[in-house]
Amino acid sequence: MLKKQIGLSLVCAMVLSAGCFAHTADQGSLIVHVTGLKNSNGSVRVALFNSDASYTNDKFTGETAFRKEILPIKNNAAEYTFVNLPYGDYALKLFHDEDNSGKFETGMFGIPKVQYGFSNNAHGKFGPAGYDKARFHLGSTEQTMNIDMQ
């Protein structure tokens, strides 16, 4: 009788564990590799967006981002892993904040004074790359995005 109860308890524990794993199976990690920085001064500010509206309305502040991070730079490169992201569509905006001011510096006519980048290494015409160009789908437990700064 005791063996049956232990066996039943083990089966229940395995079923419950499987349920827990199934719940996290719809989440993944995004590894972001940033290269092409002209120096190792300051940091890289990364904003991850999960909708066209939040991406489009953000002017490199990260205020409307789903998640945002400040990455240290080493040897003119930076890396960060976003964990526990629900599967879905995302887009990244980032910039090299050499003076750690938190501001995306622009000059005359809004031309950037700092290096910047987008997921998919997307480019914009007369402004930031659009959401459709920068959008990517996270649908696996681990995905890597390599971004070369512009």
C-alpha positions in Angstrom: 0.0 0.0 0.0 2.8 2.4 0.9 4.5 1.7 -2.4 1.3 2.5 -4.3 1.0 5.8 -2.5 4.6 6.7 -3.2 4.2 5.8 -6.8 1.0 7.8 -7.1 2.7 10.8 -5.4 5.6 10.6 -7.9 3.2 10.4 -10.8 1.3 13.5 -9.5 4.6 15.4 -9.0 5.7 14.6 -12.6 2.4 15.7 -14.0 2.5 18.9 -12.1 6.1 19.5 -13.1 5.2 19.0 -16.8 2.4 21.5 -16.4 4.9 24.1 -15.1 7.4 23.4 -17.9 4.6 23.7 -20.5 3.7 27.1 -19.0 7.3 28.5 -19.5 7.7 26.8 -23.0 6.0 29.8 -24.6 8.8 32.1 -23.4 12.3 32.6 -24.6 15.6 34.5 -24.3 16.9 37.1 -26.7 20.7 37.5 -26.8 21.6 40.9 -28.2 25.2 41.3 -29.5 26.2 44.9 -30.3 29.3 45.5 -32.5 30.8 48.3 -34.5 31.0 50.8 -31.6 33.7 53.5 -32.3 35.0 53.3 -28.7 34.3 51.8 -25.3 33.2 55.1 -23.7 29.9 55.2 -21.8 27.2 52.6 -22.4 24.7 51.3 -24.9 21.0 52.0 -24.2 18.7 49.3 -25.5 14.9 49.4 -25.8 12.8 46.4 -26.6 9.4 47.1 -28.0 6.4 44.7 -28.4 4.1 46.8 -30.6 4.2 49.1 -33.5 2.7 52.0 -31.5 5.2 51.8 -28.7 8.1 51.6 -31.1 6.9 54.4 -33.4 6.1 56.8 -30.5 9.4 56.4 -28.8 12.1 58.9 -29.7 15.1 56.8 -28.3 14.0 57.5 -24.7 12.8 54.0 -24.0 9.8 55.5 -22.2 7.3 53.4 -24.1 9.6 50.3 -24.3 8.4 46.8 -23.1 11.9 46.5 -21.5 15.0 48.6 -21.5 18.6 48.1 -20.4 21.9 50.0 -20.1 24.7 47.9 -21.3 28.4 48.2 -20.4 30.8 48.4 -23.3 34.0 46.2 -23.5 36.3 46.2 -26.4 33.9 48.3 -28.5 31.1 45.8 -28.1 28.2 45.1 -25.8 26.0 42.1 -25.0 22.8 41.5 -23.0 20.3 38.7 -22.7 16.6 39.5 -22.2 15.1 36.5 -20.4 11.5 35.3 -19.9 10.1 37.0 -23.0 6.7 35.8 -24.1 6.8 34.5 -27.7 5.7 37.2 -30.2 6.9 40.1 -32.3 9.5 42.6 -31.1 11.8 45.4 -32.3 14.9 46.9 -30.8 16.2 50.5 -30.8 19.6 51.3 -29.3 22.2 54.0 -29.2 25.7 54.6 -28.0 25.5 56.9 -25.0 29.1 57.9 -24.8 28.7 60.5 -22.0 26.0 58.5 -20.1 23.6 61.4 -20.3 20.7 59.1 -21.2 20.0 61.5 -24.1 19.9 60.6 -27.8 21.9 63.6 -29.1 20.9 65.1 -32.5 22.3 68.1 -34.4 20.9 70.3 -37.1 17.8 68.9 -38.8 17.6 66.0 -36.3 20.7 64.3 -37.6 22.1 61.9 -34.9 25.3 62.8 -33.2 25.6 59.4 -31.7 25.8 55.9 -33.1 22.5 54.0 -33.2 21.1 50.7 -34.4 17.9 48.7 -34.9 17.0 45.0 -34.9 17.6 43.3 -38.2 20.2 46.0 -38.8 17.4 47.9 -40.4 17.9 51.4 -41.9 15.5 54.2 -42.2 15.2 57.0 -44.7 15.3 60.4 -43.2 14.6 59.0 -39.7 14.6 55.8 -37.7 13.9 52.5 -39.3 10.2 51.6 -39.3 8.7 49.0 -37.1 8.1 46.7 -40.1 11.8 46.7 -41.0 13.0 46.2 -37.4 10.4 43.7 -36.3 11.4 40.1 -35.7 9.6 37.1 -34.2 10.7 35.4 -31.0 9.4 31.8 -31.2 12.1 29.7 -29.7 13.7 29.3 -26.3 16.8 31.2 -27.4 17.4 33.6 -30.2 20.4 35.8 -31.1 20.2 39.3 -32.6 23.5 40.8 -34.0 23.4 44.5 -34.4 26.2 46.5 -36.0 26.0 50.2 -35.0 25.4 52.8 -37.7 
